[in-house]
Amino acid sequence: MSDVFPPRKLPPETSIDVWVIELGGPLEAGIKIDSILSIDERHRAERYVFAKDAFRFRLCRAMLRLGLAWYLEKAPQEVILTTDPRGKPCLAESSVLHFNVTHCDGLGLIAFTTLGEVGIDVEDGHRDVEALDVASANFTSNEAAMIAAAETSQEQTSIFLRLWTRKEAVLKASGYGIQGGLGTFDVSQQPPAMVKLSRALDDDSEPCWLVRDLELANEFTGAVAAPAGDWSILQLPVCSEDLTRLS
Ligand SMILES: CC(C)(COP(=O)(O)OP(=O)(O)OC[C@H]1O[C@@H](n2cnc3c(N)ncnc32)[C@H](O)[C@@H]1OP(=O)(O)O)[C@@H](O)C(=O)NCCC(=O)NCCS
């Protein structure tokens, strides 16, 4: 666990804590995990075809519960999760603490904040994507042109994933997910950039989102979105051994 691990109190409104979790590690760690998960979560884990995916889901969900319990000063089993009307996971009890989760291959990220709704996304930079085709069909013309202007396909993929994760972060902050429409707003501006979802332009309750990129190791690309304001990101490395210390 990092020396800069946060104190056991809610993060301030100027900061988003991002737990950076390696989802590798020994499968035996799973023995401890099950005591933290709800019955529904254990059943969901059983539906994964590959043991590796089931383990990653269980570890990431256990870390989410431990994180919420850490900040709320509760036992992990006392944390009750539900989903909002748009399908976004949230705390069942009203709370100033908000969170969002993303995982890709061996990396899980959890954003915790008291700023308001938050969205986070990560993608593996090694993945093979038809960057230009997907962007032409789903992104704004500005964004697609940015990708087309890149000189190599590797560069195209890297710009594509940068834009994709910014978009997903905004769509996850709003709770719409990908159904919010990838092409309905533009994230080609260099962060910190302000974004308002076009489907919510007449909706004053829908905030203006601020997007920031994450700096991650091993060519992972990530972004965070939260209500516009003067906030920064605190990245905190967490590993499966920390389960013992946190629980
Ligand atoms: C479900 C969705 C919100 C995110 O999916 P994703 O990018 O595959 O997955 P992520 O790892 O980033 O996020 C998954 C987490 O988002 C959270 N989540 C689920 N629905 C959500 C919603 N409506 N709003 C915000 N967060 C949501 C959950 O905590 C979930 O974690 P869990 O699976 O452990 O329960 C949605 O935007 C989606 O379907 N995206 C398409 C993904 C895709 O096509 N990716 C290709 C990349 S090139």
The ligand as an ORCA input file, in Angstrom:
! r2SCAN-3c Opt
* xyz 0 1
  C     -21.399     -0.426    -19.116
  C     -20.707      0.838    -19.514
  C     -21.162      1.915    -18.541
  C     -19.184      0.733    -19.334
  O     -18.737     -0.459    -19.822
  P     -17.233     -0.840    -20.084
  O     -16.478      0.298    -20.664
  O     -17.252     -2.116    -20.820
  O     -16.703     -1.210    -18.655
  P     -15.896     -0.442    -17.540
  O     -14.930     -1.412    -17.011
  O     -15.359      0.892    -17.952
  O     -17.024     -0.150    -16.451
  C     -17.727     -1.187    -15.835
  C     -18.266     -0.626    -14.551
  O     -19.083      0.512    -14.838
  C     -20.064      0.620    -13.834
  N     -21.330      0.891    -14.526
  C     -22.250      0.015    -15.000
  N     -23.291      0.704    -15.568
  C     -22.990      2.024    -15.443
  C     -23.666      3.237    -15.820
  N     -24.871      3.234    -16.429
  N     -23.063      4.412    -15.557
  C     -21.878      4.453    -14.938
  N     -21.186      3.352    -14.539
  C     -21.737      2.154    -14.797
  C     -20.060     -0.679    -13.018
  O     -19.479     -0.416    -11.765
  C     -19.171     -1.606    -13.830
  O     -18.386     -2.421    -12.997
  P     -18.775     -3.959    -12.753
  O     -18.791     -4.604    -14.108
  O     -17.677     -4.480    -11.899
  O     -20.109     -3.957    -12.102
  C     -21.128      1.280    -20.940
  O     -20.698      2.595    -21.201
  C     -20.738      0.372    -22.059
  O     -21.410     -0.587    -22.348
  N     -19.668      0.636    -22.780
  C     -19.240     -0.125    -23.965
  C     -17.897     -0.695    -23.815
  C     -17.226     -0.924    -25.177
  O     -17.830     -1.088    -26.217
  N     -15.897     -0.869    -25.127
  C     -15.056     -0.979    -26.290
  C     -13.843     -0.076    -26.125
  S     -12.920      0.187    -27.627
*
